[in-house]
Amino acid sequence: MSGPVVVGVDGSSSLAAVEAAARQAERLGTGLRLTHALTCSSTHLPPGVPPWDRDGAATRARLTGPLTEARRAARRIAPGVAVTQDVLVGEPSAVLESESRTASLTVVGGSPVAGVGGRLRASVAGRLAARSRGPLLVIRGRSDPDGPVVIGDDASREAAEFAFSEATRRGTDLVVLHSRTRTARSLSALRKKHPHVVVHERRTSSWTGHALVEASGTAQLVVIGARHTVADTLRVSAARTLVDHAHCPVAVIPHRKT
């Protein structure tokens, strides 16, 4: 896709995602779109919003603070990237799912959300891992700047292409995990397309999601594919395991329908 990198903005907690999104926009040579989702039940909704503010104009005016801070953060990281911003009405994961259909990449923070009684509600990132229609980057943990990009051998073609491209853009190696019970998948076509990427194959006996979580401890990015179908619930489950537990950023790449 040739659309902008879209990042969800929800205050200071999302600045790490904004900074990562700005870097990605610079790497991809595209624009950056800052998006804040406004819901009636949002804890960010300013008190005293009048019921006659039907179109949300007054409320939008009072929500410029987080977006202004996010714009400044993006400018510091990638001053040459064109930045746009908007406040969209709707539930955050639904808004970002819609935005992901035309985005080059959608970026969100990966922190779980505290709910009633201290329990954790499903994060926006977790819901998007199962619903995003374009590449999704979840910012969590600490990225090792000298670490490799990591991918499982059972990943889809789209995920493998994304992993090789990211390794090329980041100037780092690619680690491919594969099960001891399965022959390593041939990646010869992608190796030829990305001749400067050094590929390391690593055997693992763990279930894909947990193996990738373990490998994420020394990686700068982990990539996984997801088809978002009932028949592919295992792959979606692995993606959500990564989004919830990885030690570094996670890219979830949906399968493109042909």
Solvent accessible surface area in square Angstrom, and as a share of the most:
residue,aa,sasa,rsa
1,M,137,0.61
2,S,112,0.73
3,G,17,0.16
4,P,46,0.29
5,V,0,0.00
6,V,3,0.01
7,V,0,0.00
8,G,13,0.13
9,V,5,0.03
10,D,65,0.34
11,G,15,0.15
12,S,81,0.52
13,S,95,0.61
14,S,6,0.04
15,L,36,0.18
16,A,59,0.46
17,A,1,0.01
18,V,0,0.00
19,E,49,0.22
20,A,16,0.13
21,A,0,0.00
22,A,1,0.00
23,R,100,0.37
24,Q,3,0.01
25,A,0,0.00
26,E,96,0.43
27,R,87,0.32
28,L,61,0.30
29,G,72,0.69
30,T,30,0.17
31,G,21,0.20
32,L,2,0.01
33,R,54,0.20
34,L,0,0.00
35,T,2,0.01
36,H,2,0.01
37,A,17,0.13
38,L,11,0.06
39,T,25,0.15
40,C,125,0.75
41,S,103,0.66
42,S,24,0.15
43,T,132,0.77
44,H,88,0.39
45,L,54,0.27
46,P,19,0.12
47,P,118,0.74
48,G,73,0.70
49,V,45,0.26
50,P,33,0.21
51,P,96,0.60
52,W,193,0.68
53,D,23,0.12
54,R,207,0.76
55,D,103,0.54
56,G,10,0.10
57,A,58,0.45
58,A,50,0.39
59,T,5,0.03
60,R,82,0.30
61,A,68,0.53
62,R,132,0.48
63,L,7,0.04
64,T,68,0.40
65,G,45,0.44
66,P,35,0.22
67,L,3,0.02
68,T,51,0.30
69,E,71,0.32
70,A,0,0.00
71,R,68,0.25
72,R,148,0.54
73,A,0,0.00
74,A,1,0.01
75,R,98,0.36
76,R,163,0.60
77,I,51,0.26
78,A,0,0.00
79,P,98,0.61
80,G,77,0.74
81,V,12,0.07
82,A,72,0.56
83,V,13,0.07
84,T,77,0.45
85,Q,62,0.27
86,D,49,0.26
87,V,10,0.06
88,L,43,0.21
89,V,95,0.54
90,G,23,0.22
91,E,69,0.31
92,P,43,0.27
93,S,0,0.00
94,A,44,0.34
95,V,14,0.08
96,L,8,0.04
97,E,25,0.11
98,S,67,0.43
99,E,30,0.14
100,S,0,0.00
101,R,132,0.48
102,T,99,0.58
103,A,2,0.01
104,S,18,0.12
105,L,1,0.01
106,T,0,0.00
107,V,0,0.00
108,V,6,0.04
109,G,34,0.32
110,G,3,0.03
111,S,86,0.55
112,P,74,0.46
113,V,52,0.30
114,A,75,0.58
115,G,20,0.20
116,V,145,0.83
117,G,80,0.77
118,G,61,0.58
119,R,192,0.70
120,L,119,0.59
121,R,133,0.48
122,A,50,0.38
123,S,10,0.06
124,V,34,0.20
125,A,0,0.00
126,G,1,0.01
127,R,60,0.22
128,L,0,0.00
129,A,0,0.00
130,A,27,0.21
131,R,81,0.30
132,S,2,0.01
133,R,95,0.35
134,G,2,0.02
135,P,28,0.18
136,L,0,0.00
137,L,5,0.03
138,V,0,0.00
139,I,28,0.14
140,R,49,0.18
141,G,55,0.53
142,R,217,0.79
143,S,51,0.33
144,D,51,0.27
145,P,109,0.69
146,D,129,0.67
147,G,3,0.03
148,P,26,0.17
149,V,0,0.00
150,V,1,0.01
151,I,4,0.02
152,G,7,0.06
153,D,6,0.03
154,D,55,0.29
155,A,8,0.06
156,S,8,0.05
157,R,116,0.42
158,E,5,0.02
159,A,0,0.00
160,A,3,0.02
161,E,52,0.23
162,F,30,0.12
163,A,0,0.00
164,F,1,0.00
165,S,28,0.18
166,E,1,0.00
167,A,1,0.00
168,T,67,0.39
169,R,90,0.33
170,R,51,0.19
171,G,70,0.68
172,T,22,0.13
173,D,50,0.26
174,L,1,0.00
175,V,5,0.03
176,V,4,0.02
177,L,8,0.04
178,H,8,0.04
179,S,25,0.16
180,R,152,0.55
181,T,132,0.77
182,R,106,0.39
183,T,120,0.70
184,A,31,0.24
185,R,82,0.30
186,S,88,0.57
187,L,17,0.09
188,S,58,0.37
189,A,77,0.60
190,L,21,0.11
191,R,94,0.34
192,K,164,0.69
193,K,140,0.59
194,H,22,0.10
195,P,96,0.61
196,H,169,0.75
197,V,17,0.10
198,V,83,0.47
199,V,24,0.14
200,H,82,0.37
201,E,91,0.41
202,R,111,0.41
203,R,136,0.50
204,T,25,0.15
205,S,88,0.56
206,S,50,0.32
207,W,86,0.30
208,T,37,0.22
209,G,0,0.00
210,H,106,0.47
211,A,6,0.05
212,L,1,0.01
213,V,21,0.12
214,E,133,0.60
215,A,10,0.08
216,S,0,0.00
217,G,45,0.44
218,T,91,0.53
219,A,1,0.01
220,Q,12,0.05
221,L,1,0.00
222,V,0,0.00
223,V,0,0.00
224,I,8,0.04
225,G,0,0.00
226,A,1,0.01
227,R,89,0.33
228,H,33,0.15
229,T,66,0.39
230,V,137,0.79
231,A,105,0.81
232,D,19,0.10
233,T,82,0.48
234,L,115,0.57
235,R,50,0.18
236,V,21,0.12
237,S,52,0.34
238,A,3,0.02
239,A,0,0.00
240,R,79,0.29
241,T,21,0.12
242,L,0,0.00
243,V,0,0.00
244,D,73,0.38
245,H,109,0.48
246,A,1,0.00
247,H,96,0.43
248,C,0,0.00
249,P,15,0.10
250,V,0,0.00
251,A,0,0.00
252,V,3,0.02
253,I,7,0.03
254,P,13,0.08
255,H,65,0.29
256,R,132,0.48
257,K,185,0.78
258,T,163,0.95
